[in-house]
Amino acid sequence: MSEREIPFAVEQALIGEHPAIVKLRALIERVAPTEVTVLITGESGTGKEVVAQAIHMMSPRSNQPFVPVNCAAIPHDLLESEMFGHERGAFTGAAGSRHGLLTTADRGTILLDEIGEMPGALQAKLLRVLEDGVVRPVGADRATRVNVRVIAASNVDLGKAVEKGTFREDLFYRLQVVPIVIAPMRERRSDIPLLTEHFLERVRDRTPGRAIAISREAMVALWSYDWPGNVRELENMVERLAILCEGSIIDTSILPENLVAAARPATPPIKVKLHDGSVDLNDLVRELEGRLINDALKQTGGNKQAAARLLGLKRTTFSAKLRRCGVIAPASLDEGEEG
């Protein structure tokens, strides 16, 4: 399945021109047709479940079930039964037999979100599923075979959990055959205008005739904010601003104070790396250039040609510096582009 065929619900997590998101799309396309297990890591709100769904929808299993399981939302004493199923009388209240979610996902894909919250005993049972493809329901004498692709996700560093002894090392390495790391919003700010427009377009689709847009100053504020809740927080904020906006333009007057404050000028200290007691001038120049480019893009609301003019640079020079600093994807600055 090509990128254009990705369902709308999946598409939003894949929008962007920053190198991190371009690399993510390429990795999804590469890993989706295979059968390997995947471990997706990233902060809350970065879209781990949506990336997992994209992998499923672009795989040969796309017509089979996609079953997401939040391991942190199910009580530990019920998680084994939920995942593996149980036989009648296996425990108090088990009035009948029940299939588990692993069996429900047979021939499809199961997403084990927040897998770091899984109890140790259950980790051992999951390892057997990954190695042998067999599921033994609680209270059952026999195991049944399942054909399920496992994708795991976590917002914590499972490598550190292994070091602490809270997560099995053998399971960790079995899960991360292909690791996928999703960059937080603050590390790919140049995608904020694209995502904002995407979410505004969804608002416009739900309210035909309302040509709502966002002012340059408000966009600068969105760009400047760190978005600890990542894409999910940005989506919710755009929805909120669209509701509060009385006219057709979202401006700074309706922005919450934390977003307004983020857009105020600041002069953070420059991080200087020392090597053998000397300053690495190349690193220093790259950091300064990256900061100036980001500031120029903020002031122009993401208009890259205008940012190049603001810095007094030719388009080709500006494009080269973008590539070197990794601010946005190199292919995004095309001839004649306006924003």
C-alpha positions as CSV (number, residue, x, y, z in Angstrom):
1,M,0.0,0.0,0.0
2,S,1.5,3.4,-1.0
3,E,1.7,6.4,1.2
4,R,-1.3,8.0,-0.6
5,E,-3.5,5.1,0.3
6,I,-2.9,5.5,4.1
7,P,-6.3,6.2,5.8
8,F,-7.0,9.7,6.9
9,A,-6.9,8.7,10.6
10,V,-3.3,7.4,10.1
11,E,-2.2,10.3,7.9
12,Q,-2.0,13.0,10.5
13,A,1.0,11.4,12.3
14,L,2.9,11.3,9.1
15,I,2.6,14.9,8.1
16,G,5.8,16.9,7.9
17,E,8.9,17.9,6.0
18,H,11.4,17.8,8.8
19,P,14.1,15.1,8.4
20,A,12.9,13.2,11.4
21,I,9.4,12.7,9.9
22,V,10.7,12.0,6.4
23,K,12.9,9.3,7.9
24,L,9.9,8.0,9.9
25,R,7.8,7.6,6.8
26,A,10.6,5.8,4.9
27,L,11.1,3.5,7.9
28,I,7.4,2.7,8.1
29,E,7.3,1.9,4.4
30,R,10.3,-0.4,4.7
31,V,9.2,-2.3,7.8
32,A,5.5,-2.6,7.1
33,P,5.7,-5.4,4.4
34,T,7.8,-7.6,6.8
35,E,6.8,-9.7,9.7
36,V,9.3,-8.4,12.2
37,T,8.4,-7.2,15.6
38,V,8.7,-3.4,16.1
39,L,9.3,-1.3,19.2
40,I,8.1,2.3,18.9
41,T,9.3,4.7,21.5
42,G,8.4,8.4,22.0
43,E,6.9,10.8,24.4
44,S,3.2,10.8,25.1
45,G,1.2,12.4,22.3
46,T,3.8,11.8,19.6
47,G,1.5,9.3,17.8
48,K,2.9,5.9,18.6
49,E,-0.5,4.1,18.1
50,V,-1.0,6.0,14.8
51,V,2.4,4.9,13.6
52,A,1.6,1.3,14.6
53,Q,-1.7,1.5,12.7
54,A,0.2,2.8,9.7
55,I,2.5,-0.2,9.8
56,H,-0.5,-2.5,10.0
57,M,-2.5,-0.8,7.2
58,M,0.6,-0.9,4.8
59,S,1.2,-4.6,5.6
60,P,-0.2,-7.8,4.0
61,R,-2.3,-8.1,7.2
62,S,-4.2,-4.9,6.5
63,N,-7.5,-6.7,6.0
64,Q,-7.2,-8.5,9.3
65,P,-7.7,-7.1,12.9
66,F,-5.6,-4.4,14.4
67,V,-6.0,-4.8,18.2
68,P,-4.5,-2.0,20.4
69,V,-3.9,-2.9,24.1
70,N,-3.0,-0.3,26.7
71,C,-1.0,-2.3,29.3
72,A,-1.1,0.6,31.7
73,A,-4.9,0.9,31.6
74,I,-5.7,-2.7,32.6
75,P,-5.2,-3.8,36.2
76,H,-2.3,-6.2,36.5
77,D,-4.5,-9.0,37.9
78,L,-6.7,-8.9,34.8
79,L,-4.1,-8.3,32.1
80,E,-3.2,-11.9,31.7
81,S,-6.8,-13.0,31.2
82,E,-7.4,-10.1,28.8
83,M,-4.4,-10.9,26.7
84,F,-4.4,-14.7,26.8
85,G,-8.0,-15.6,27.6
86,H,-9.2,-18.0,30.3
87,E,-11.1,-21.3,30.7
88,R,-14.3,-21.7,32.7
89,G,-13.6,-21.8,36.4
90,A,-10.0,-20.6,36.0
91,F,-10.6,-18.1,38.8
92,T,-13.5,-16.6,40.8
93,G,-16.0,-15.1,38.4
94,A,-14.8,-17.0,35.3
95,A,-18.3,-18.4,34.5
96,G,-17.3,-19.3,31.0
97,S,-14.4,-19.6,28.6
98,R,-13.2,-16.5,26.9
99,H,-10.7,-15.8,24.0
100,G,-7.9,-13.3,24.8
101,L,-6.8,-10.3,22.7
102,L,-3.9,-12.3,21.2
103,T,-6.4,-14.8,19.8
104,T,-8.6,-11.9,18.6
105,A,-5.7,-10.5,16.7
106,D,-4.9,-13.8,15.0
107,R,-3.7,-13.2,11.5
108,G,-3.6,-9.5,12.2
109,T,-1.5,-7.1,14.4
110,I,-1.6,-6.5,18.1
111,L,-0.2,-3.2,19.6
112,L,1.1,-3.6,23.2
113,D,1.2,0.1,24.3
114,E,3.0,1.1,27.4
115,I,4.5,-2.4,27.5
116,G,6.9,-1.3,30.2
117,E,4.0,-1.6,32.6
118,M,3.5,-5.3,32.0
119,P,4.2,-7.5,35.0
120,G,7.3,-9.7,35.0
121,A,5.4,-13.0,34.9
122,L,3.3,-11.9,31.9
123,Q,6.5,-10.7,30.2
124,A,7.7,-14.4,30.3
125,K,4.4,-15.6,28.7
126,L,4.6,-12.9,26.0
127,L,8.2,-14.0,25.2
128,R,6.9,-17.5,24.5
129,V,4.3,-16.2,22.1
130,L,7.0,-14.3,20.2
131,E,9.3,-17.3,20.1
132,D,6.8,-20.2,19.6
133,G,3.6,-18.6,18.4
134,V,1.5,-20.3,21.1
135,V,-1.0,-19.0,23.6
136,R,-2.1,-20.8,26.8
137,P,-5.3,-19.3,28.3
138,V,-5.5,-19.0,32.1
139,G,-6.5,-22.4,33.5
140,A,-6.1,-24.3,30.2
141,D,-4.3,-27.6,29.8
142,R,-3.4,-27.0,26.2
143,A,-1.9,-24.1,24.2
144,T,-3.3,-22.9,20.9
145,R,-1.2,-21.5,18.1
146,V,-1.7,-18.0,16.8
147,N,-0.3,-16.1,13.9
148,V,0.0,-12.5,15.1
149,R,2.4,-9.6,14.5
150,V,3.4,-7.9,17.7
151,I,4.2,-4.2,17.8
152,A,5.2,-2.7,21.2
153,A,5.2,0.9,22.2
154,S,6.6,2.8,25.2
155,N,7.1,6.3,26.4
156,V,9.9,5.3,28.8
157,D,13.3,4.0,28.0
158,L,13.0,0.2,28.2
159,G,16.8,-0.1,28.1
160,K,17.0,1.7,31.4
161,A,14.1,-0.5,32.7
162,V,16.3,-3.6,31.8
163,E,19.2,-2.1,33.8
164,K,16.9,-1.6,36.8
165,G,15.6,-5.2,36.5
166,T,12.0,-4.2,35.9
167,F,11.9,-5.4,32.3
168,R,13.2,-8.7,30.9
169,E,16.3,-8.3,28.8
170,D,15.5,-11.2,26.5
171,L,12.0,-9.8,25.8
172,F,13.5,-6.3,25.2
173,Y,15.8,-7.6,22.5
174,R,13.1,-9.8,21.0
175,L,10.7,-6.8,20.7
176,Q,13.1,-4.3,19.2
177,V,14.1,-6.1,16.1
178,V,13.3,-2.8,14.4
179,P,13.3,0.2,16.8
180,I,11.3,3.3,15.7
181,V,11.9,6.5,17.6
182,I,9.3,9.3,17.1
183,A,10.8,12.8,17.6
184,P,8.9,15.2,19.9
185,M,7.2,18.3,18.5
186,R,9.9,20.7,19.9
187,E,12.5,18.9,17.8
188,R,10.7,19.4,14.5
189,R,9.1,22.8,14.9
190,S,9.1,23.5,11.2
191,D,6.2,21.0,10.9
192,I,4.0,23.0,13.2
193,P,2.5,25.2,10.4
194,L,1.8,22.1,8.3
195,L,0.1,20.3,11.2
196,T,-1.8,23.4,12.3
197,E,-3.2,23.8,8.7
198,H,-4.1,20.2,8.6
199,F,-6.1,20.4,11.9
200,L,-7.7,23.7,10.7
201,E,-8.7,21.9,7.5
202,R,-10.5,19.3,9.6
203,V,-12.4,22.1,11.4
204,R,-13.4,23.6,8.1
205,D,-14.6,20.3,6.8
206,R,-16.9,19.9,9.9
207,T,-18.2,23.5,9.6
208,P,-18.7,24.2,5.9
209,G,-18.7,27.9,5.0
210,R,-16.4,28.9,7.9
211,A,-13.2,30.0,6.4
212,I,-11.2,30.0,9.6
213,A,-7.4,30.8,9.4
214,I,-4.6,31.7,11.8
215,S,-2.7,35.0,12.0
216,R,1.1,35.2,11.5
217,E,1.6,36.3,15.1
218,A,-0.5,33.4,16.5
219,M,1.5,31.0,14.3
220,V,4.8,32.4,15.7
221,A,3.4,31.6,19.2
222,L,2.5,28.1,18.2
223,W,6.0,27.7,16.7
224,S,7.7,28.9,19.8
225,Y,5.9,26.8,22.3
226,D,7.6,23.5,23.3
227,W,4.4,21.3,23.2
228,P,5.1,18.8,26.0
229,G,1.9,17.0,24.9
230,N,3.3,16.9,21.3
231,V,1.0,16.4,18.3
232,R,-2.0,15.5,20.5
233,E,-1.7,18.7,22.4
234,L,-1.3,20.7,19.2
235,E,-4.4,19.1,17.8
236,N,-6.5,19.8,20.9
237,M,-5.2,23.4,21.0
238,V,-6.2,24.1,17.4
239,E,-9.7,22.7,18.1
240,R,-9.9,24.9,21.2
241,L,-8.8,28.0,19.4
242,A,-11.3,27.4,16.5
243,I,-14.1,27.2,19.0
244,L,-13.1,30.3,20.9
245,C,-12.4,32.3,17.7
246,E,-15.4,34.7,17.2
247,G,-14.4,35.7,13.6
248,S,-12.5,34.0,10.9
249,I,-9.0,34.7,12.1
250,I,-7.3,33.1,15.1
251,D,-5.1,35.7,16.7
252,T,-3.0,36.1,19.8
253,S,-5.9,37.6,21.8
254,I,-7.4,34.2,22.4
255,L,-4.1,32.3,23.0
256,P,-3.4,31.0,26.5
257,E,-0.7,32.9,28.4
258,N,1.8,30.0,28.2
259,L,1.7,30.2,24.4
260,V,2.0,34.0,24.3
261,A,4.9,33.8,26.7
262,A,6.7,31.3,24.5
263,A,6.8,33.8,21.7
264,R,8.5,36.5,23.7
265,P,12.1,37.1,22.8
266,A,14.6,35.2,24.8
267,T,18.4,34.8,24.8
268,P,19.2,31.3,26.0
269,P,22.9,30.6,26.7
270,I,24.9,29.1,23.9
271,K,26.1,25.6,24.6
272,V,29.8,25.4,23.9
273,K,31.4,22.0,23.6
274,L,35.0,21.7,24.7
275,H,37.5,19.3,23.1
276,D,40.9,19.1,24.8
277,G,40.2,22.4,26.4
278,S,39.3,24.3,23.2
279,V,36.1,25.4,21.7
280,D,34.7,23.4,18.7
281,L,34.1,26.3,16.4
282,N,32.2,24.3,13.9
283,D,29.6,23.1,16.5
284,L,29.3,26.7,17.7
285,V,28.7,28.1,14.3
286,R,26.2,25.4,13.4
287,E,24.3,26.1,16.6
288,L,24.2,29.9,16.0
289,E,23.1,29.4,12.4
290,G,20.4,27.0,13.5
291,R,19.1,29.4,16.1
292,L,19.0,32.3,13.6
293,I,17.2,30.2,11.0
294,N,14.6,29.1,13.5
295,D,14.1,32.7,14.6
296,A,13.7,33.9,11.0
297,L,11.2,31.1,10.3
298,K,9.3,32.1,13.4
299,Q,9.1,35.7,12.3
300,T,7.9,34.8,8.9
301,G,5.3,32.2,10.1
302,G,7.2,29.3,8.4
303,N,7.6,31.1,5.0
304,K,11.1,29.8,4.0
305,Q,11.6,32.2,1.1
306,A,10.8,35.2,3.3
307,A,13.1,33.8,6.0
308,A,15.9,33.6,3.5
309,R,15.3,37.3,2.5
310,L,15.2,38.3,6.1
311,L,18.6,36.8,6.7
312,G,20.0,38.4,3.5
313,L,20.7,35.0,1.9
314,K,20.2,33.6,-1.5
315,R,17.7,30.8,-1.8
316,T,20.3,28.2,-2.6
317,T,22.5,29.3,0.3
318,F,19.6,29.2,2.7
319,S,18.7,25.7,1.5
320,A,22.2,24.5,2.1
321,K,22.2,25.9,5.6
322,L,18.9,24.2,6.3
323,R,20.3,20.9,5.3
324,R,23.4,21.4,7.4
325,C,21.5,22.5,10.5
326,G,18.8,19.9,10.1
327,V,16.1,22.5,10.8
328,I,13.7,21.2,8.0
329,A,13.9,18.6,5.3
330,P,16.2,19.7,2.4
331,A,13.6,18.8,-0.2
332,S,11.0,21.2,1.2
333,L,12.6,24.4,-0.1
334,D,11.7,24.1,-3.8
335,E,12.0,26.7,-6.4
336,G,9.1,29.1,-6.3
337,E,7.9,27.9,-2.9
338,E,5.9,30.5,-0.9
339,G,5.6,28.9,2.5
